Amino acid sequence: MYSDVLLKAWAEDNRIQAPAMKNKPAFYRNLEKALDTRRQTQSLMGLKPRWEDEVADFTTCDFLSLSRSGAVREAFLAELENHKGFDLSAAGSRIQYGNYEYLNQVEQEIADFHGAESVYLTQSGFAANVAILSSVPLPGDAIVYDELVHASSHEGFHLSVAEHKLPFTHNDPDSLRNVLTKLKNSVPEFKTGARSVLVCVESIYSMDGDVCVLQELIHVVKEEFPLGNAQFLVDEAHSIGVIGDRGCGLVSMLGLEKEIAIRIHVASKALGSVGGMILCNKTIRYMLLNHARSVTFSCAPSFPMVASIRAGYQLLITGQSRVAQETIQRNVKHFFGSLTTNPIWEEALTFNNMNAYPMVFPVVPKGESRLRLVFHAHNTLEEIDKLVSNITEWAAEMLDIERGISESALPKAARQLYAMQGSVGM
Ligand SMILES: Cc1ncc(COP(=O)(O)O)c(C=O)c1O
């Protein structure tokens, strides 16, 4: 069983190390000591063994199944076949030799698909956020962000020279208005338009699974900053391929292309490959070239990487991924339909954390650990039914424990886990 292999690997990773390293170099002992603080709460992250396709997948980011089905590989190989003489390396950064024609063509194709003025490709979605946030806000500017934005945005905040970095309550237009009003009132340059604000949100939040109330947030920003010195960055990592016409994402689905200064799309999820796409105008593009050190001082994306991104986009653009996109919607509706019509659901609602894969600190805040469910086109209705029955069985067990009518103080899964820990000497 995959769960046995996974638990064994996890138990191994979480075995305390430093005390047994008295005679080892202090450098490594100190590092292991730091890692032990995670091991003490059994939350050390390690490399997980990969599972076979037979294991029901409610975890991976291959939402449209383009990777698992081989569709993106086929499109990629066709791309290579059509460009047999490609150079493997870009052989320089974009501002030097690395700016090759194929890369420019693919960027333009992606820009046309999303209704953007231009696209800039980066090595990953993480790199895209870091590049934008480290280069666009100027000294004295402000970054105002939804409190649940991704770690890559926070990395960019650290690097940014913006003077103000202020969170607002998740998906809450009133909280955004509060933050903006305070900013305007405390620093007059924000009122006169001499300083700018970048408002950072995501189209779909992957940990809470909710959709950004983008139109409401835009309304607030326009009211509070009528001079246009507050603009949006929308990270569409979780919406590309999944929502909108042929998976064009939330901003295009809502027809808000002109309202949003910067959109980040990623290839590592629904597109089945890797890379980041920054959708922006030419001004922002020049800021990237001149002020994003990860752009200026790093080699341009290689041909194979760009070809793999194009392969995924071809499947979207030509409508070949449409059925997969519809299947995800069917699967999610089936899941909620089955779960919420189960009699246990009403009571089980009191238990918040009912998904498939554990998400713990630092991925989510302390005290908000959860199990996350990710639905894909390759999930079958039978798998979803099984998942629902597992959840409802667990919920029934928990309710019996809560009511004091269970023979055990722990649900079956926890008992199995402790037995496994015991068997590996933890
Ligand atoms: C919202 C968001 N932005 C950016 C990224 C980074 O994307 P990539 O995997 O391409 O680095 C992720 C990845 O999990 C994400 O969830």
The ligand as an ORCA input file, in Angstrom:
! r2SCAN-3c Opt
* xyz 0 1
  C      -0.589     30.947     -6.128
  C       0.716     30.391     -6.610
  N       1.585     31.213     -7.209
  C       2.774     30.780     -7.660
  C       3.153     29.467     -7.490
  C       4.496     29.028     -7.965
  O       4.368     28.340     -9.190
  P       5.553     27.438     -9.768
  O       5.291     26.048     -9.326
  O       5.440     27.592    -11.248
  O       6.821     27.980     -9.241
  C       2.282     28.570     -6.869
  C       2.680     27.174     -6.667
  O       2.203     26.450     -5.854
  C       1.026     29.043     -6.413
  O       0.168     28.241     -5.803
*
